[in-house]
Structures are given as structure tokens and as C-alpha cells.
């Protein structure tokens, strides 16, 4: 039985939510699966990905083949790196502690990159809001300035009319 690591679509129309599953290659896209490994929500920026890395590594070591999108997600979360390091431990190229240390260093670096992206997005959001506020203020000031001469003319006409009456 050929096993694939793939995405199973859930959610409503226009708002997809995917489960990352290990499934028989012959089963339907949203059909039976062997194990649910995680969740992928592309509706947020950056996308929300929850993955059981150890479970994914177990399936990869047992011969499961990820689809292209699943491979990208597994690579992003470090499952492929952990599988690679486990292969090195099996061959005796490095110890279990060294492999765990390398994986942890990679995770820390990845977390810093994601955090930097989130900060950049929030800064860009704040700048866009500030620019929109400034533009709105300029429009409001222009509108007030355009309305002010009309009011001054009416006041001037009223004072002239009252002066003539006296």
C-alpha cells in the first residue's frame, strides 16, 4: 500500500482550511486517511501551520511520499530536516544529541525569521493607517477651507444689511 502525505480540504467556499494527513494513495482527496498529522490555514498572513513533526518523520521513514505542497509545508516546519538528521544518526555520522542540537538551532532561527516577518507586516499596517489618516485630514481641511469663504461672505452680507438698516 502506497502512502502519501497530502492535504485534505476542509472549511467553507473561499475560506479553505487543510488537514495534513497520511493517506492511501488510492483514496479520494477528502476520503479516508490513516493519520491526521496537522493543520494548514492559508487564510492568515503568515499562514498558520500546526504539524506533528515526529509523526511526519515516522511516516517519511516508513516510505510515505509527500505531495509537492505537503513537501513544502514539511520543509517549512523542519520535518524533512529532522528526517535527514535521523538518517545521519542511523548511519553513525552524528550522535542523537548533535542532531537534536542542530534541529533546535534551526528551529530558533526559523522562529526569528517568522517573528521578523510579523513585525514587518504590523509596521507596514501601521504606516498604511497613518498615511490614510493624514490623507483624510488633508481632505477634511480642504473641505473646511472651501466652506469657510462661503460662511464669511454670508456674514459680510448680513453685516452690510444690518448697517444699511441702521
Backbone torsions as a table, in degrees:
resi	resn	phi	psi	omega
1	UNK	NA	121.9	178.6
2	UNK	-83.5	129.3	-178.8
3	UNK	-108.9	136.4	177.0
4	UNK	-118.1	142.8	168.2
5	UNK	-96.8	116.6	-173.6
6	UNK	-147.4	176.3	-179.8
7	UNK	-96.9	140.7	176.6
8	UNK	-119.4	121.0	-172.4
9	UNK	-78.7	136.6	173.4
10	UNK	-138.2	-176.9	-179.7
11	UNK	92.1	179.9	-177.7
12	UNK	-100.1	176.3	-176.9
13	UNK	-60.8	127.3	179.2
14	UNK	84.1	-9.9	179.4
15	UNK	-130.0	72.0	-175.5
16	UNK	-71.2	150.5	174.4
17	UNK	-140.1	129.2	-174.6
18	UNK	-116.2	141.5	169.3
19	UNK	-98.2	139.4	173.8
20	UNK	-94.6	118.3	-173.0
21	UNK	-130.0	157.0	167.8
22	UNK	-100.2	120.0	-174.9
23	UNK	-138.6	155.8	173.1
24	UNK	-62.6	136.9	-176.9
25	UNK	-61.7	-23.4	-177.1
26	UNK	-86.7	-12.2	-177.7
27	UNK	-77.5	160.3	-178.3
28	UNK	-68.1	164.5	-178.4
29	UNK	-56.3	-47.7	-178.2
30	UNK	-104.7	20.5	-176.4
31	UNK	-88.3	-150.4	-176.9
32	UNK	-62.9	147.5	174.9
33	UNK	-138.8	161.1	-177.7
34	UNK	-86.7	-41.8	-178.4
35	UNK	-155.1	139.4	174.7
36	UNK	-89.1	124.0	-176.4
37	UNK	-103.9	-20.8	-178.0
38	UNK	178.4	-166.2	-174.2
39	UNK	-139.6	141.2	177.6
40	UNK	-133.2	119.3	179.8
41	UNK	-119.4	100.8	-178.0
42	UNK	-81.1	3.6	-176.1
43	UNK	-79.7	-8.0	179.2
44	UNK	-108.4	162.3	175.8
45	UNK	-125.2	114.7	-6.2
46	UNK	-69.6	157.9	-176.5
47	UNK	-60.4	147.1	179.1
48	UNK	-90.4	123.5	179.5
49	UNK	-130.2	120.5	173.5
50	UNK	-115.8	126.5	-174.7
51	UNK	-141.8	135.8	171.4
52	UNK	-83.3	94.0	-174.0
53	UNK	-62.6	-43.2	-178.6
54	UNK	-64.1	-39.4	177.5
55	UNK	-65.0	-40.7	178.5
56	UNK	-65.0	-41.4	178.4
57	UNK	-63.0	-39.9	178.6
58	UNK	-59.9	-45.0	179.8
59	UNK	-67.2	-39.5	178.2
60	UNK	-62.8	-39.6	179.3
61	UNK	-69.8	-25.0	177.4
62	UNK	-86.9	2.2	173.5
63	UNK	103.3	8.0	178.6
64	UNK	-68.2	140.1	-180.0
65	UNK	-106.2	120.7	177.8
66	UNK	-78.3	148.6	172.1
67	UNK	-72.8	172.6	-176.5
68	UNK	-59.5	-47.5	-178.6
69	UNK	-68.0	-41.4	178.6
70	UNK	-64.0	-37.4	177.8
71	UNK	-62.1	-42.3	178.8
72	UNK	-62.1	-41.6	179.9
73	UNK	-67.8	-43.5	179.0
74	UNK	-62.9	-37.9	177.9
75	UNK	-67.0	-41.9	-179.6
76	UNK	-61.5	-38.9	-178.4
77	UNK	-88.9	-6.1	174.5
78	UNK	93.1	7.8	-179.3
79	UNK	-66.9	-39.1	179.4
80	UNK	-67.6	-37.9	177.2
81	UNK	-64.7	-43.4	179.8
82	UNK	-64.3	-37.7	176.1
83	UNK	-63.4	-42.6	178.6
84	UNK	-62.3	-45.3	178.7
85	UNK	-64.7	-36.8	177.9
86	UNK	-64.0	-36.7	175.5
87	UNK	-63.8	-38.8	177.1
88	UNK	-64.9	-37.8	178.3
89	UNK	-66.6	-41.3	-179.8
90	UNK	-61.3	-38.2	-179.1
91	UNK	-81.3	-13.3	179.5
92	UNK	90.2	11.3	179.7
93	UNK	-70.7	-31.2	176.3
94	UNK	-149.3	165.3	-178.3
95	UNK	-88.1	168.4	179.7
96	UNK	-61.8	-39.6	-179.1
97	UNK	-66.0	-42.3	179.2
98	UNK	-63.4	-42.3	179.4
99	UNK	-62.7	-43.4	179.6
100	UNK	-65.4	-37.4	179.0
101	UNK	-65.4	-43.3	178.3
102	UNK	-63.9	-42.1	-179.7
103	UNK	-65.2	-41.1	-179.9
104	UNK	-66.0	-38.9	177.4
105	UNK	-63.2	-40.9	178.3
106	UNK	-64.3	-42.1	179.0
107	UNK	-61.8	-42.2	179.3
108	UNK	-62.3	-43.7	179.5
109	UNK	-63.7	-41.4	-179.9
110	UNK	-64.9	-42.1	179.1
111	UNK	-62.2	-38.4	178.3
112	UNK	-64.8	-40.5	178.7
113	UNK	-63.8	-43.9	-179.6
114	UNK	-64.3	-41.8	179.5
115	UNK	-63.6	-40.4	177.9
116	UNK	-62.8	-40.0	178.8
117	UNK	-64.6	-42.8	178.7
118	UNK	-61.6	-43.2	179.0
119	UNK	-62.8	-43.2	178.6
120	UNK	-61.1	-41.3	179.2
121	UNK	-66.1	-40.4	-179.9
122	UNK	-68.6	-36.6	176.5
123	UNK	-64.7	-43.7	179.6
124	UNK	-63.0	-39.0	177.0
125	UNK	-61.5	-46.8	-179.1
126	UNK	-63.5	-41.2	178.7
127	UNK	-64.4	-40.7	179.3
128	UNK	-64.1	-41.4	178.3
129	UNK	-64.9	-40.4	179.6
130	UNK	-64.3	-42.5	178.5
131	UNK	-64.1	-40.6	179.1
132	UNK	-64.2	-39.4	178.8
133	UNK	-65.6	-42.7	178.4
134	UNK	-63.1	-42.8	179.1
135	UNK	-63.8	-39.6	179.2
136	UNK	-66.2	-40.4	177.5
137	UNK	-61.9	-43.0	-180.0
138	UNK	-62.9	-41.5	178.8
139	UNK	-64.3	-43.5	179.5
140	UNK	-63.6	-42.7	178.4
141	UNK	-63.5	-40.2	178.3
142	UNK	-64.9	-39.1	179.2
143	UNK	-66.0	-42.0	178.7
144	UNK	-65.8	-41.6	179.3
145	UNK	-64.2	-37.8	179.1
146	UNK	-69.1	-33.4	-179.2
147	UNK	-81.6	-25.4	-176.1
148	UNK	-63.4	-45.7	-179.7
149	UNK	-60.7	-33.9	178.9
150	UNK	-64.1	-43.3	179.6
151	UNK	-65.3	-42.4	180.0
152	UNK	-64.1	-39.2	178.2
153	UNK	-64.1	-41.9	179.1
154	UNK	-64.3	-41.7	178.8
155	UNK	-63.7	-41.5	179.8
156	UNK	-64.6	-42.6	178.6
157	UNK	-63.2	-40.2	179.6
158	UNK	-65.7	-41.2	179.6
159	UNK	-67.2	-38.7	177.0
160	UNK	-63.3	-42.1	-179.2
161	UNK	-65.6	-39.0	-179.5
162	UNK	-72.7	-33.3	177.4
163	UNK	-66.7	-38.9	-180.0
164	UNK	-67.7	-34.8	180.0
165	UNK	-67.8	-33.1	-177.7
166	UNK	-76.4	NA	NA
